[in-house]
Amino acid sequence: NPHCRILATGHAVPSRVLTNADLESMVDTNDTWIVERTGIRQRHIAEPGSALSDLAADAANQALAKAKVKAEDIDLIIVGTVTADMKFPSLACLVQEKIGANNAAAFDLSAACSGFLYGLHLADSLIQTSGYQHVLVIAAEMLSSMVNWQDRNTCVLFGDGAGAAVIGAAQDDKGILSTYMKSDGRHHGLLYNPGGSQLPLSHELVDSNEATIHMEGREVFRHAVVSMTDALHEALKRAQIAPEALDLLIPHQANIRIIEGIGKRFKIDSEKVYVNVDRFGNTSAASIPIALNEALENGRIQPGDVVGLVTFGAGLTWSSSIIRF
Ligand code: ACO
């Protein structure tokens, strides 16, 4: 029996749009290549100097308003991010102040693109074991701040954004039916940014483009398909749901070929697979809650629908959940 459900969601993206045509003037690339290889047509990019905590607070406030939950009734804030405003304190604490959730505990979670679903897993578990009533799970990312804008292999892929969900107790058989999370650190070298404590940020490092995203695209692609297959399989098994019983699948929005590959592996009709990578690019941890919020707002998810969420990211990390709405 599920004990928790998503009470409401919200999302926010920066207003500035960067199109493939814009990128053509920045690196040796073209719209045809980007659309064919990734499915991305545009992405939202934050203005330099803007704070990710503002975007995260915007998404959180929308979710709270829709859930009719007051900020002071939030017991815990979990933010999945790898691009917090500061090295410390956490983005979660900055958001806590901005939304006035003064009775909450708050912390960040580092799981790259799996940040939201890792957070959902924790929220679901903690509500059941710690007496928390309301947990705010946010995923917010400003990967534009760590993209090497001279590297065409990576700079075309990413966008900025934030998504949020208020999690609370479920009264009926609706809610979170299963969650699953997994990692394999042996492959950390496939996708990383070395600009941590080992490489303190200096002007030299920033100027030499070292403190940016490094990625083995083809290997990441291969692992993405294998890991997301494992994740979806495991979440379905735990929820005792067959793939054909899913009303909607929301895969992490990294690349249309990965998204379609997962749908095909589970023989899920393409109309049941949510796609917005064309408009947002890969927003890392924020990708699932942005898509989820859109699907709830545009009616792609109806009451009673069973929805699969599945993701994959640097770490490597992967995660999934099955939810009845
Ligand atoms: N424009 C034009 N040409 C390009 C571009 C570009 N933007 N980028 C690469 N190319 C070239 C390459 O240089 C290469 O040329 P070459 O054959 O002369 O060497 C050619 O295109 C093919 O490159 P590949 O890397 O083999 O292309 P591939 O089909 O693998 O697509 C891509 C690359 C899109 C990066 C793909 O590998 C991919 O999506 N991988 C997964 C990446 C991903 O999802 N990362 C994030 C997941 S985790 C997270 O979200 C943090």
Boltz pocket constraint, residues with backbone or C-beta under 6 A from the ligand:
constraints:
  - pocket:
      binder: B
      contacts: [[A, 28], [A, 29], [A, 30], [A, 33], [A, 34], [A, 37], [A, 38], [A, 112], [A, 113], [A, 152], [A, 153], [A, 154], [A, 156], [A, 191], [A, 215], [A, 216], [A, 217], [A, 218], [A, 219], [A, 220], [A, 221], [A, 224], [A, 254], [A, 255], [A, 282], [A, 284], [A, 312], [A, 313], [A, 314]]
      max_distance: 6.0
